[in-house]
Amino acid sequence: MIKTEGLQHVGIIIPDLNAAAEWYVSTQGYEVISEREADGSRIKFLKNASGIMLELIERPDGSGEKEKAKIDGGWIDHLAFAVKDTQEAHDEAERLGMDIIEGPVLVPNFWDNGLSYVLVRSPDGEKIEFCKVL
């Protein structure tokens, strides 16, 4: 069993990053706490007063996910759970025969000291991230 320490964030694919962030900020009191680009995607992390964190992800123009989001609207891409050790989570996922999509991946220039994550797919196709903010 992979031991998690709670929900870290919910990743959501959206068609318009700025419009989505503004909606969460103005209607629910979220605060933008981080912005970055990764592999052509634009990303904003938002957090509310109770600590719920969202990762809003806008895929690059012309990508299939961007076009789908424009037509169908946004969707939850993944759930991320906090773990103490991503290598341990990876090893346990491997032992359990989970479908490992990637990881552990180290992102040294994210948050104050970086982050590490492992991404798996459940038998029904959901993407689950196990992450550690360093």
N, C-alpha and C positions, 0 to 999 in steps of 0.2 A: 504494500500500500504506500502511495506517495502521501506523506504528511504535509498538509497545507496549513498556512497560518491565517487564512481568510481570503476574501476576495481582494485582489490588488486593483484591477480595473476591468472595464468592459470596453472592448474595441469595436467601433462602429464605422462601417464604410458609409460615406455620405457623398452626395454629388457636389456640394459647395461648402468648403471648409469654413469660410468666414461667416456665411449665413447661418450655418448650423451652430457654430460657436456663439454667435450673437444671440441666437434663440435660447440656448441653455443659460447664458449669462443673464439676459434680460427677463426671462420668464421663471427661472428657477434658482437664481442666485449663484450659479457656478462662477468660478474664477479661472481664467486661463493661467496655468502655472508653467507651461512649457510649450515651445513651438520648435519644430525641426523638419528637415527633409530627409528622407531615406529611400533610396532606390527609385527616385522620381516621384514618390508620394509626399504630399504635404500632411503634417500631423500636428495636432494640438491636443495637449492633455489639459483636462479641466477637472476641478475639484470643488465640491460643495462643502458647506459648513459641517456636515456630519461625516465628512471624509470619503464620500463616494467619489470615485475617480472614473472619468471617461477618457478614452483615447479616440478622438475623431480623426478619421483617415480619408483623405481625398486622393484617389489614384490619379495617375497622369492622364492628361487629355489623350483621347484615342485608344485608351486601354479598354478591354472588355468590361472590367468592373466599373470604370467611370461611366461608360455608356449605359450599363445596366442600372446604375444608381440614378442616372438622369431620367430613365424611363420608369423604373419601379420604385424609386425612393431608396433611402438608406436601409441597412440591415446590420444586425449584430454579426461581426466577423469572428470574434473569439471572446472567451472568458479567460481572464488571467488571475491565477491564484499565487499568492506569495508563498515562497518556500525559503528555508534556511540555507539550502545548498543546491544549486542547479545541477551540479555533477552527480550528486546523490539522487536527485529526482530523475535525471537521465538514466542512471544505472538501474534504478528501480523500474522505470518505464520499460527499459530493455528487458529486464528480468521477467516482467509481466507480459511481454510480447506486444506492447503497445505499438501502434503505427507512429513512429517518430518522424515528423516532418523536417525538423532541423534542431540543432543544438547539441550541447550547450553553445550558445552564441554569446560572446562578450561584446558589449557596446560601451567602450571606455569613456566616450565623450557625452554620455547621457546622464542626467541628474548630476549631483555634485561629484560622485566618484564612479559613475558608470552603473551598468546593470548587466545582468546575465539572464538568459532565458532558454527554455526548452519548449518546443512546440510539438504537440501530439494531436492525432486525430482519433476520436472515439470510433467504436464500431459503426455508429450511425452517422458519422461524418462531421460532428462538431469539432471545431478547433479549440484546444485547451492549451493555454500557456502556463508554464510554471516559471515564475520569475523571482529574482532577488535583486533588490536595489542595493548597490554596494556602497 
